């Protein structure tokens, strides 16, 4: 299965890298803060449908990301030094 741009989620005080449908399936089997949230249940259904060939991998991965985001499992990392410098240059040009 093709990999996606990896995302990091944080479950039970540890990080988990998710870059594929099987990774998302594994992550959904872990204890989440709100196990019965509709977005999580929909992500589970979409991952199962994807594995059965009934929906696209992108749609299933997007459902997973939406569920993780809704439960606050995605954490943004601070921008890299290079990106901060680039932002400074871009601001100077404006």
N, C-alpha and C positions, 0 to 999 in steps of 0.2 A: 504494500500500500504506500502511496506517495506520502512523503512527510510534509508538514506544514511549517511555517515559521514558528519556532518553539515559543511557547508561553510558559511562564512559571506560575504555579499556583501554590498557595500555602495552606496546608491541612495539618492540623494537630501539631503546630509549632515546627513544622519542617517543610522544606520546599520540595516541589515535585515538577520536573520538566515534562511538558506534554507537547509532543510534536507529531503525533499520528493518531489515527482512530483507535488502535489498540491501547495507546497510552491514555487516551481519554476514557476508554472503557475501564481501564484499571483505576483511574482516578475517581470515576463515578462509583466504584465499588467500595471506596474508603468512606469512613464516617464524615459527613458534611455537617456544618452547623445546623442547617434546616433540611433534614432528609426528605420531607414531604413537600417541599416547595414545587409548585407546578413547573417552573423552568428546569429544575433538576430532573423531574420525572419526564419531561418532554425531551431533554437531552439524552436520557437513557433510551427512550423509545426511538429517537432518531439514530443513535449509534447502533442499536439493534437492527433497525431498518437498513442502515448503510451496510452493515456486515452481511445482511441477507440480500443485498443488491437492489433494495427498493428506494434508495435515495442517494443523493450525491455525497461524497465525502466532505466537500466544502460545506454543504448545508448542515451536516451532522457536527462538524467541527465548530461551525458558527454557533450552533445551539449550545454546544458545550461551553464555549467562551462566554456566551450570554449568561448561562446559569452560574458559572464561576464568578463573573463580574457582579451579578445581582447579589451574590452571597458574600461579596467582599474578599474573595480568595485571590484576586489578581492584585498584585502590588506593583506600582510603577517604581522602577529604579531611577535614581537621579541621573540626569544626562552625563555622558562622559565628558572629560576635559576637552576633547576635540570638538564635540558638539557644542559645548558652551562657548568655545572660541569662535566657532562658525556663527553661532547666534549673535555674538558681539559684532562680528564683521558685517553680518546682514543688517543689524540695527544701525550701524554707522552708514551704510549705503542708503538707508531710508531717511 
